[in-house]
Amino acid sequence: AYLRVEQGKDIQNPYGASSVWRWDAMKVIVQASDEYGCSAQELLGVSGKVGDFPDVLVLARRSAVYRLREELALPFHDIAELMNLTPEVVVHHYFRETSRIMLGEGHDDAKMPKERR
């Protein structure tokens, strides 16, 4: 569960933290969009069919999902709701990004723009 200290008390329920976690989540999303050169609106866009999105957007979404799960310990369902994705897609993004990290930074180089390799 999302854990945060607010007014000297540990808050474990994200909804009991007066929605502060949503600001932290949006910060992660904006950072991921900046890192990959796309807009936060694109990351939060409605999911389309497979292949409808540029590879950079897919990588940015994977990064955002991974960071929301690892840094903020948000449940997959909350990440899906926040990013307008299905929970299945969120789980897929999370495990693909975990695999990329474990296999090394260059694992998805074929999908990265040349200037980012």
C-alpha positions as CSV (number, residue, x, y, z in Angstrom):
1,A,0.0,0.0,0.0
2,Y,1.0,3.6,-0.6
3,L,2.8,4.8,2.6
4,R,3.3,8.5,3.4
5,V,3.8,10.5,6.5
6,E,1.3,13.2,6.8
7,Q,1.1,15.4,9.9
8,G,3.3,13.0,11.8
9,K,1.1,9.9,11.1
10,D,1.7,7.1,8.6
11,I,-1.0,7.0,6.0
12,Q,-1.4,3.7,4.3
13,N,-4.6,4.1,2.4
14,P,-4.0,6.3,-0.7
15,Y,-7.6,7.7,-0.5
16,G,-7.0,8.6,3.2
17,A,-4.0,10.7,2.3
18,S,-6.3,13.5,1.0
19,S,-5.3,12.6,-2.6
20,V,-1.7,13.7,-2.1
21,W,-0.6,10.5,-3.8
22,R,-2.2,11.8,-7.1
23,W,0.2,14.8,-7.2
24,D,3.1,12.4,-6.7
25,A,1.8,10.2,-9.4
26,M,1.3,13.1,-11.8
27,K,4.9,14.2,-11.1
28,V,6.1,10.7,-12.2
29,I,4.0,10.8,-15.3
30,V,5.3,14.2,-16.3
31,Q,8.9,13.1,-15.7
32,A,8.4,10.0,-17.8
33,S,6.9,12.0,-20.6
34,D,9.7,14.5,-20.5
35,E,12.3,11.8,-20.5
36,Y,10.9,10.2,-23.7
37,G,9.9,13.4,-25.4
38,C,6.1,13.1,-25.5
39,S,3.4,14.9,-23.6
40,A,1.7,13.8,-20.4
41,Q,-1.6,14.0,-22.2
42,E,-0.4,11.3,-24.6
43,L,0.6,9.1,-21.7
44,L,-2.8,9.5,-20.1
45,G,-4.7,9.0,-23.4
46,V,-7.2,6.3,-24.0
47,S,-5.7,3.0,-25.0
48,G,-6.1,2.0,-28.7
49,K,-5.4,-1.1,-30.6
50,V,-2.0,-2.8,-30.6
51,G,0.3,-0.9,-32.9
52,D,-1.6,2.4,-32.8
53,F,1.0,4.1,-30.7
54,P,4.6,5.2,-31.5
55,D,7.2,3.0,-29.9
56,V,8.4,6.0,-27.8
57,L,5.0,6.4,-26.2
58,V,4.9,2.7,-25.3
59,L,8.3,2.9,-23.7
60,A,7.2,6.1,-21.8
61,R,4.1,4.4,-20.5
62,R,6.1,1.3,-19.4
63,S,8.5,3.6,-17.6
64,A,5.7,5.5,-15.9
65,V,3.8,2.3,-14.9
66,Y,7.0,0.8,-13.4
67,R,7.9,3.9,-11.5
68,L,4.3,4.3,-10.1
69,R,4.4,0.7,-8.9
70,E,7.9,0.8,-7.5
71,E,8.3,4.3,-6.2
72,L,4.7,4.9,-4.9
73,A,3.7,1.3,-4.4
74,L,0.3,1.9,-6.1
75,P,-1.9,-1.1,-6.9
76,F,-2.1,-2.0,-10.5
77,H,-5.8,-1.2,-10.5
78,D,-5.2,2.4,-9.4
79,I,-2.4,2.8,-12.0
80,A,-4.8,1.6,-14.7
81,E,-7.5,4.0,-13.6
82,L,-5.1,6.9,-13.4
83,M,-3.5,6.2,-16.9
84,N,-6.8,5.2,-18.7
85,L,-5.4,1.7,-19.3
86,T,-6.8,-1.7,-18.6
87,P,-5.3,-3.5,-15.6
88,E,-4.0,-6.2,-17.9
89,V,-2.1,-3.6,-20.0
90,V,-0.6,-2.1,-16.8
91,V,0.6,-5.5,-15.6
92,H,2.1,-6.2,-19.0
93,H,3.9,-2.8,-19.1
94,Y,5.2,-3.4,-15.6
95,F,6.7,-6.8,-16.3
96,R,8.1,-5.7,-19.7
97,E,9.9,-2.8,-18.0
98,T,11.1,-5.1,-15.2
99,S,12.5,-7.5,-17.8
100,R,14.2,-4.6,-19.7
101,I,15.8,-3.4,-16.5
102,M,17.0,-6.8,-15.5
103,L,18.4,-7.6,-19.0
104,G,20.1,-4.2,-19.2
105,E,19.5,-0.8,-20.6
106,G,20.0,-1.7,-24.2
107,H,17.3,-4.4,-24.3
108,D,14.7,-2.2,-26.2
109,D,17.3,-0.2,-28.2
110,A,15.6,-1.2,-31.4
111,K,12.5,0.7,-30.5
112,M,14.3,3.8,-29.2
113,P,14.8,6.8,-31.5
114,K,18.4,6.9,-32.7
115,E,19.2,10.1,-30.8
116,R,18.2,8.4,-27.5
117,R,20.4,5.3,-27.9
